[in-house]
Amino acid sequence: MSRQLKADLALLFVTIGWGASFILTKIALTDLEIYNFLAIRFLLAFIISSIFFIKKMIKLDKKTIKLGILLGIMLYLHYAFQTVGLKYTTASKSAFITGLNVIMVPIFSPLLLKKIPKKASIYGAILAFIGMGLLSLSNMTSVNSINIGDVYTFICAVIFALYIIAVGKFTSDVESISFAVIQLGVVGILSLITSFAIEQPVISTSKEAWISILILSIVCTSAAYIIQNVAQRFTSSTHTALIYTGEPVFAAIFGYIFFRELLNTMGTVGAILILMGMITAEIDFQMLMNRITRRKF
């Protein structure tokens, strides 16, 4: 198994975790406001990660701190714009617009990294984008004109695309784990500041909420972002964005398992196209054609 395939499988694990996170987040948000929740989730993830990787955190250098803060700000802005956008647009439109990053990454990568994605990755991204559209818009009764929420969400998509590219560019230049941990701390601190500014932050007393928060902090935040920062040393930004399009697919699977929520025909076709796009990106068509040619002759 190649290092890239191992990295892609690790990112798939992250995507599955994020798919499950919708259920856990829904439970936690019954007691907490959004930024209050994000502050607890990311600060707890930062503390747990720092303790677990204390030896790496002690050896932090200026470059890792500087880049970690920069990417942490980008990650926070992604959450901030997405959250504000949801106040003015529908969840379906938000999911679709956010999913535009799967197309933005292969467009931005040649401009920023001077590296053209492989054709298989581009084809896979196109399939996944179409699938994302069908899946996200399957429950939409009407598509109204563009509103301010759509604009905020589009900015969120651009930021996340740039974040994925930036992780791929910088993670090889620093110690990947401490690099990711710094980002978690930055998101947590900025979320806490925002919560105090526009909310009334509280500490939940609900046992169910804390179980959800702990799982989200350890699995879906600490482990997820550390895995991403390490895995992107061995795979492309385009592959990363493409694999992340599987998030709503796994969210739908967990929604069916726990709440018996069913996708309609349009949504099911969309989910299949996303999975086909992910598989397409993993196929080395040149090697496949060479093998077929050798067998013929």
Buried (B, 14 or more C-beta within 10 A) or exposed (E): EEEBEEBBBBBBBBBBBBBBBBBBBEBBBEBBBBBBBBBBBBBBBBBBBBEBBEEBBEEBEEEBBEBBBBBBBBBBBBBBBBBBBBEBBBEBBBBBBBBBBBBBBBBBBEEBBEBEBBEBBBBBBBBBBBBBBBBBBBBBEEEEEEBEBBBBBBBBBBBBBBBBBBBBBBBEEBBBBBBBBBBBBBBBBBBBEBBEEEBEBEEBEBEEBBEBBBBBBBBBBBBBBBBBBBBBEBBBBBBBBBBBBBBBBBBBBBBEEEEEEEBEEBBBBBBBBBBBBBEBBBEEEEEEEEEEEEEEE
